[in-house]
Amino acid sequence: MALTGLDIFKLLPKTNCGECGVPTCMAFAMKLAAKNVELALCPYPSEEAVAKIGAASRPPIRLVKIGPADAEVQVGNETVMFRHEKTFVHPTAIAIAFSDGQAISELAHRTAAVREYCLERVGEQLRIDLVLVENTTGAVEPFVAAVKAVAGGSGRGVILQSTNPAALEAALQALDGQRPLIHAATPENADALAALALKYKAPLVARASSLDELAALTTKLAGLGVQDLVLELPAENPAAALQQNSMLRKAALKNAFAPAGYPVLNMLAGQDLPDLVADAASLICKYASILVIDTQAYQALLPMMMLRQNIFTDPQKPIQVEPKVYPIGEADENSPVLVTTNFSLTYFIVSGEIENSGVGAHLAIVECEGMSVLTGWAAGKFTGEKIGAFIKASGIESQVKTRRLIIPGYVAQISGELEEALPGWQIVVGPQEASDLVPFLKMHVART
């Protein structure tokens, strides 16, 4: 039977020391019950707690950290099959593949592009997470040179791919302390690769040709003391990869099958861009923790990044912006004031349309728990009374002379209530759609 948060709390030291990273033992117990943390974080567990809580509280999919501290990527620690059940926690890490057969000058150019790539969307910066260096030459020196060039040029965590243990160890020495991901332990080289992973405190990919073989391999590696593992099960086609990923996730979450309880790595290469994007989209949805691709084409990265952001946004907690008044364009004391909710997408669409109009304005963002305009109004979060109180508390009244407030057309019905809440203000009903703001604002300025 699963332990409840209260059951776990009774077994904890109750010191509220905070050394586990959580303020109180009760809060830590709740995280343990939800399998979001491990008991190992508690510095003072009793033998009874270790015996009763240890395995029961262990996350079904282990959290694995890759890369240096300033560019660390976390994968795993997922607790649900479907995002609507709760949420997916750690976004699929997108990695770009390189080869030590490429010229150092070419690597420098491509890795600079990795470092500089940044897609800004609804207030978030979306970047490439990891780089993979393949030891295609089979030699030590070219591999180490390529690893240094790629790691230094990209500033990202590195996946070291080689079948030569000597090359892997030399690269690990070059990246000492940066926690590269070693690729890959197989049934044939498990002992040697486990020794490297333990010596350099690096995570390790476990690669096998079947589910049974993979389970045996992870069990062996865990027995050798390697805890931070990433699973790879090569597939003949994307449909097989989806099936295998789903089977691994289900085995870990539903059946508590420890040998499957690790993040999953998938690789895509040698495809036309449309096929690559389609296959990548499927694997991002189910259930790639790390996705390695062989292209840096923007037309491939853009849809992947946008889909990943959508999939890994908490469906129960919309993306929000800080509630306050934002000056847009050349806003001054004669500029109009517009109001909307703090749903991030709403803010960026509305502010973008205001900028496109060329009309300076003050955009008042009201706290609505990240709801859209109609949802916020229906929930009683975006009402005349609440907007009026926000305008008064924001201090915008001392910054403008116009006393003109433009509200979204979808909530025209709150204009009367808002006039009562803001005596002396003129309430103007704006367009229903943000796309109509440009002509509306231009006409509004012309009339005034």
N, C-alpha and C positions, 0 to 999 in steps of 0.2 A: 504493500500500500504506500502511495506517495505521502511524504511528510508535508504537513502544512507549514506556513510561516511561523505559527505559534509553536508547533512541535519543535521546529528547528531553533527558535529563539530560546526555548527552555534548555537547550544543550550548549548554547553559546556562553562565553564568559561574562557577558552583561557588563562589560567595563566601559562601553561607549568610547573607546579610545580613538576611534577614527583612523587607525593605522591601516585599515583595509581599504580606505578610500571612500567609505560610507560613514555618515555622521554618527549613526546609532546602531547598536546590535539588532534592534528590531527591524530597521530598514535593511540591514544586511541579510537578515533572516528572510525577509520578503524577496530579496533578489535571489537568494539561494533557492527558495521554493519555486521561483519562476525559471530557475536554471539559467540565470543571466550572469552569474559569477560562480567561482569555485571556492570551496572551503579553504583552499591553500592560501587565499588572500588574508585569512584571519591569522594573526601572529600568535594567538594564545588558545588554540583549540585543545580541548581535553581529549583523552584517548577514547572516551565514550562518544564524543562528537565526531571524531574521525571515523570511528567504526560505523556509526549510524547515519551520519550525514554524507560522508565522502562521496560514495558512488551515487547515492540518491539525488544529490544536488548537482552532480557534474553536468554541464551543458551537453545536450545530445550531439552537437557538432562542435568540435573544439575550435576555439579562437586561435588563429595563427597570425603572427605579426611578421612582416617582411620589410626589409629595407632599413636605412639609417633613421635615427630619431627624428630628423627634420623632414623626412619624406616617407614616414612609416605608412604602410598599407596593412589594414586589418581585414581578414577574411574569415568566414565561418561564423560560429556562435548563433546560427539560425535556429529558430524554435518552432516554425510553422511551415506547412506545406504550401499554403496560399496566403497572399498578403492581406486579404480581407479578414482573415482569422485574427490577425494582430498586426504585424508589419514585417517586412524583410529588413534586416538590420544593417548589414554591410554590403554596399553596392559592389557589383561585379567589377573586379580590377581588370582594366584593359591594358594589355601588354603588347608592345611592338617588338617583333623579332628581328635580330641582326645576326650576322655571321662573321666569324673571324677570317673568312675568305675575302671579305671586302677590304678595300684600301682604307687606311686610317683617315685620309682626307675625306673620303665618302662618309665614313662613320661620323666624323666631326660635323659634317653638314647635316646629316639626318638626325643626329642626336640633338643638335641645336634646335631643330624644328620640333622635336619632342618636348624639349624644355620650354619652348616659347608657346606651344599650342595651348590656347585657353578659350573656351566657349562660355560666354556669360549669358545665363538664362534665368529669369525670374530671381535675380539677386544672388545666384550661386555661380561659382567658377568651376567649370567642368574641365578636367585635365586628363592626360594620359597618366596611368598610375605606375606602370612597371616597364622594364625593358628586358628582353631575353637575348642572351648571346649564345649562339650555337657553335660548338667546336667542330666545324665541318672539316678543318684541316687535319684533325686528330693529333696535332702537335701542341706542345706546351706553350712555347714562346708566343706564337701568333695569337693563341687564345688569351693569354694574360694581357698582351698588348691591346687586344680588342676590348676586353673587359674593362681595363683602365680607361680607355677612350670613351666607351659607351657610358660607363658609370659617371665619369667626370663631366662629360658633355651634356648628359641628360639630367643629372641631379636626381635620378629616380632609383628605386630599389631594383636589384638585378636578379634575374633567373639565370643560373649557370647550367647550360645544357652540354653534357659531354659523356662519352662512354669511357673516357680515359681518367681513371682516378688520380693520376699524377697531375694532369691538367686541372682537374677540379681543385685539388689541394693547393696548387700554385695560385689559382684564382682566388681561393678563399683566403690565402695569406695576403694577397693584394687588397682584398676588401675586408680585412680583419675589423670586426666590430660593427660592420654594416648589415649584418643578418641577410645575406643573399639567400635565395631559395635554390637548393641543390636539385638538379634534375639529371638522373632519376635513379632511385633504387629499384632493382628488379629482383626476382627470386635468385638470380645468378650472382649478383654483386651486393646483396643486402648487408652482409657483415662489413664489407669494406666501406660502403657508403654510410652505414650507421655510425661507424667509428669516426668518419669525417664530420658528420652532423654533430656528434657529441663533442668532438674536439674543438670545433669552431662555433658551437652554440648556434647552429644555423638550422632552419626548417628544411624538410626533405620531402621530395615528391616520391610517392610509392606508385610504381607503374607496373601493371600486369595485363595479361591478355584476356582474362575472364574474371567474373565476379568472385568465384570461389578462390581463384589464385590470388586475387587482390586482398580478400579477407585474410587468407593465410599469411600474406606478406605483411600486412599492417599489424597483425597479431605478433609476428616475429619481431618486427621493428620496435613495437611497444615493449616487448619483452627484453629487448636489448637496451631499453632506456630512452628511445627516441619518442618524444611526446608530440612535437610539432610536425605533423604530417599533412601533406596535400595529396589527394588521390588523382590518378590519371588512368583512365580505361579507354584506350584508343578504340574508335568505332569505324565501321566500314562506310557509314553514311550518316547524315544529320538525324535521320529518324532513329537510328540505333543509338546515337549519342543522347538524344532526348530520353529515350527509354531507359538507358543505363543511368543517366543522371537522376531520373525520377525514382528508379529502384534504390539507388544509394540513399537518396533523401528519405524515402519512405522507411527503409530499413533502419536508419538512424533515429528518426523521429517517432515512428509508430511502433517499431519493434525493439527499440533501445538496443540495437545491435552495434556494440562498441566498435568492431572492426570497420564499420562504415561511417563512423562518426567524425568525419574530417571534411574540410573544404574540398571542392572538386575543381580540377584544371581541365580545360578543353583547348584544343588548337585548331585553327582554321588557316589553310594556306592553299595557294595555287588555284584560286577561283576567280571568276569574273566578279566585278564589284557588286552587281545586283544580287548574285547568288551568295556572295560573302555576307552582305548586309542582312539578307533574309535568314541565313543560317545563324548569324551572330544574334539576331533578334530573338530567335527561338531559344538559344542557349542562355541568353541573358534572363529570359523569363523563367527557364527551367534548366538547370539550377547551377549554372557555371559560377564558381567563386572567382576564378581567374580565367580570362579569355585571351589567348595569344593569337594575334593576327599578323599578317606579313605585309601590311600596307599602311601608309600614313596619309592616304588620299582623304582630303577634307570631306568629299562627298560620301565617303564611307564612315568616317568618324562622326559626322554631324548626326545622322539618324541613330547611331548606336548610343551616343552620349545623351541625346534627348530621351530615347526610350528608357535608358538606364535610370535617368533622373525620375521619370514618371513612375517606373516600377518600384523604385526604392524610396519614394516619398510615402510617409506614413499616411494611409488613407483616413485615419482617425484624427490626424493633426495636420491641417492644411498649412502650406508654406505661408509665413506671415512676414510683414514688414513692421518696423517700429511705428506705433501710432504717434504722429506729430504733424506739424505743418511743414511741407517741403516747398521751397521756392523753386519754380520751374522757369527756365529762361531768364529773361531780365525782369524779374518780378520786382515791383516797387510799391509805394503806398497807394498808387492809383490802379493797381492791378486787381482783377477779380479774384474771388476766393471760390474754389471748387471743393466739394467734399465727396469722399467715397470710403469704402471699407479698407481694412488692412490685409485683405487677401492679396498675396504677393502678385499673382498674375493680374489682378485688377489694377493694382498700383502701377505696374510696369506698362500695361497697355494704355491706361489713361495718361500717365505722365509722358509716354512716347507720343501720343496724339497731341498733347498740349505743346510739346516741343516742335512737332511738325507744323503746328499752326503759326508759329512765330510770335505768338501772343504771350507775354510774360504773365504768370499767374501763381497764386499760392494754392497748393493742393493739400487740403486738410484730410489726414488719414485717421479715421476713428477706430478705436479698439472694438473689433467684432469677432474676436477669437478666430480670425482667419476665414470668416465666412464671406461669400459673395454678397452683392447688394440685396438681391431678393431674398436669399437665405437668411441674411442678417436681419432684414426687416421682419420676415416671418417669425424669426426666433426672438424678436423683441430687443435685438442688439443694435439695430440701426433705425432709431426712432427720432422724432423731432426733439423730444426731451433730452435724449442722450447726446444728440449732435449739438444741441444748444449748450449743454453743460460742457462739452468738449471745447467748443469754440471759445467760451468764456475762460476756461482754464488754460487754453493754449497761449493766450497773450496776443493773438493775432489782431484783436480789436485795437491795440495800441500801435500796430504797425501799418494799418491801412486806413484810408479815408473813405473808400468807396462804399463800405457797408453793403456789399452786394454778394450774396452767397448762391452759387449755382449747385443744384442738387441733381442726381441722376433721374432721368425721365421715368424710370420704372417705379420710383417711389414718389410720384407727384402728390400722392394723397397725404404726405406728411408735411406739406408746405404750410398749411394753416397752423398745425401744432408747432412747427418750427418758428413761425412768425411770433407766436405767443412766447416761446422760449427765448427769442432774440429780438426784443423790442428795438426798433430803429433800423433793423436790417431789412433789406429787400431780398426776398426769396425768389430766385429765378429757376424755373424748371428747365433743365437741360435736355439734351437728346437721350433716347433710351440706349443707343449703341455708341460705344466709344469712337467708332469709325466716323461718326457724324460730328465729332467735336471740332474738327478743323474748320469747316464752313460756319459752324455755330459760333465759335469764338471770334472769328473774323467779322461776322455780322454783328455780334454783340459789341465788339469794340467800335465798329463803325457807327452804331446807334448811340454810343455814349461819347 
